[in-house]
Amino acid sequence: MNKPKWSKTLICVVISSIICCIGALAVNNRITIDLPDITILVNGEEFIAKDEDGVVVQPILYNGTTYVPLRAIEELNGKFVDWDGDTNTVLINDPIFSDEDVAGAKDTIYQFFESFSKKDYDAMYALTTEGTIQYDYSGVQGVAGMAEATVVSCEYDAENSQQEGRLVFQCTFDMIPAEMSTFGPDQRQTSYFVICKEINGKYYLSDIFSGL
């Protein structure tokens, strides 16, 4: 699937792009645009872009980016955008995770690493799915190569979560390397993608990756 520059970004980025396009018009006075047959689907339903007078307006293609008049898409703010280049279709969907999902999963991540600092391995196991029970929490291999770890920051990755269908966070840790790890002996900070999963209203740490 070929994707333009705005693929998988929030619709507000598109709004910023429109403003930039207006600036280009003011400087250069004239640009060349394409008028391909583009379909817009919002949550699987076709969306017809209209101006303030209710007149149907056609999306335009300029330098590989698709533009729709601001008034036609302002009601879609906060949704996620993808592009199917094979069918010239803009795919716009609601976020698949709520604010409550994000808060619950983040709380699990902090609880997990607080238990790690206390060496409360039973509590750690209780906060994981089967995919993470393989870790040797005792310090030889540790958690993702960390014998000790404190969460410095934990940011929700909305785009990867939408794409992966799982709650994805980008976390930074102050840490001490485990005996069997690829970290240098003096390395004291690292970052990982931390994946969480919701099961029956509860949130569990599912896995940790260095990259997605």
N, C-alpha and C positions, 0 to 999 in steps of 0.2 A: 504494500500500500504506500504510494508516494504521497508525502505530506508537505504542505507549504510551511512557511515560517511560523504561522500562528497555530499549528497543530497542537492539540492537547493543552492549550493555554486558556485561561479564563477569558470570558468575553470582554472584560474590561481592557485587556491588551489590544483587542481589535479596535476598541474605541480610541485608544491612544494612537494606533496605526492610522486611523481615519484622520485624526488631527494632523499627524505628520504629513499625510497625503495632501491635505489642504494647504499646508505650508509649502509643499513642493509646487503646487499650482501657483501660489503667490509669487514664488521666486522665478520659475521657469515659464509661467504663463500658459504652457501647453504641454500635455503629456499624451502618450498613446496608450489606450486601454483595449482589452479584449472583452467581448460580450459573449462568453460561452453559455451553454445551456446548463446552468447550475441548479441542482435541487437542494433544498434545505429541509432537513428532518429534525424536528424537536421531539425528543423522547419517542422516536419512531413514527411520528406523524408529520406530514408535509406542512411546512410553514411558508406562507405567502407573504413576502415583504411588501409593505405598503407605506406610502408617505402620509403626512398629516391630513391630507384630503381623501385618504382611502384609495388612492391610485396605486396599482401594482407597480413596483419598481424592480428592475432586474439587477442582481449582483454583478459586479464588475471584477475583472482580473487584471491586476497591475503589478508587474515585476514579481510574479509568482505568488502574490498575496491576494486573497479574496476580500472585497469590501462590500458592505451593505450599509445603506444610509442609517445614521445613528438613531433617528426616531423609530425606524422599523425594528431595531433590535434592542432598544433600551429596556424593554420588558424582560429580556432574557439575561440580564446581568446576574452573574454568579453561577451560570451554568458552564459546563465543560464543552469544548469544541474539538472536533477531529475532522479529518478530511479523507475521503475515499477518492483517490485520483483516477481509479479505473471507471468510476461511474459519475464523476464530477458531482459528488454529493457532500454537502456540509452536514456533519452529524453533531447535533447539540443535545446534551443530556444533563439531567439533574445530577448533582453529586450523589454517589451511592452510599456514602456514610454521613451520618448526622453529627452535629456538634457533641451530642451525648456519647456517640461511639468514640469519637476522638478523645474526649476527656477520660472515658473509661479505660481505653487502651493505654493512654499515657500514664494514668495512675498505676496500671499494672507494671509498666516498665520501671517506674520509680520504686515500687514495692519490691520488685524482683532484685534490683541492684542494692537496695537497702538491706535485704535479706542476705545478699552476697557479702556485703561488708561485715555482717554479723556472723557469717559462716553458718547461717541457718538453712542448710541444704534442703531440709524437708519443706520449708516454706517456699523455696525456689521451685522445687519440683511441682508443688501444688499450683504454681502460677504458669506452668508451661503445658504445651501440647506434646504429643508423642515425638514430634520432630526435634525437640530440644532436650529431651531426657538423655540423649546420647552424650551430652557434655560431662566431662570430669570436672566438677566444680571444686574439687579439693585443692587445686593449685598446680598440679603437674601439667595439665592441658588448660585448665581453667575454663572461663567462658570466652570463646572466640580468641583464645590466646592470652587472656587477661587473668592474672592470679588474683588481683584486686581491682575494683573499678568503682568510680563515683560518676554519676551522670552530671555533666557540666551543662549541657543543653540538649533539648529533645524537641525537635520541630516536626510537625505533621507535614508529610509530603503528599499534598492533595493530588497532584498529577499522577505520580506513580501509583497511588492508592486506587485512583480511577482506572488506570490501565491494568493493574495487577488483580484488582478485585479483592484486595487485602489491605488492611490498615498498615501503612508504611510510614516510618518515622526516620528522620536523619538525626542521629545522636552522636554527641561528642563526649568522650570520657577522659577523666584523669585516671591513670591506671598504673599498675606494676605488672610487667610481663610475666607470664607463666614460664615454668621451666622449659616446656616444649612449645615454643612459639617462634614465629618468624620475626618478632620485634627485636630491635637492637636492645642490648642490656640497659642502655640509658634512656630509652624512649619512655616517656611518661604521659603521653596523650595520643589518642587515636579517635577515629570516627567510624561509625557503622550505620548501615540501614538495619533497623530493627522492625521485624514484622510481627503484627499481632492479629489474633483471630477471635471473633465473637462466637461463643457457644452457649446457647440457652440463656442469653442475657448477661453472660459473664465474659470477661476478656482475658485472653491468655497470650503469653509470649510464644510465638510460633517458631521464629528463627532469626538469625543474625547473619547479615551478609556484608562483605566489604564493597560490593557493587551490585547493581541490578542491570 
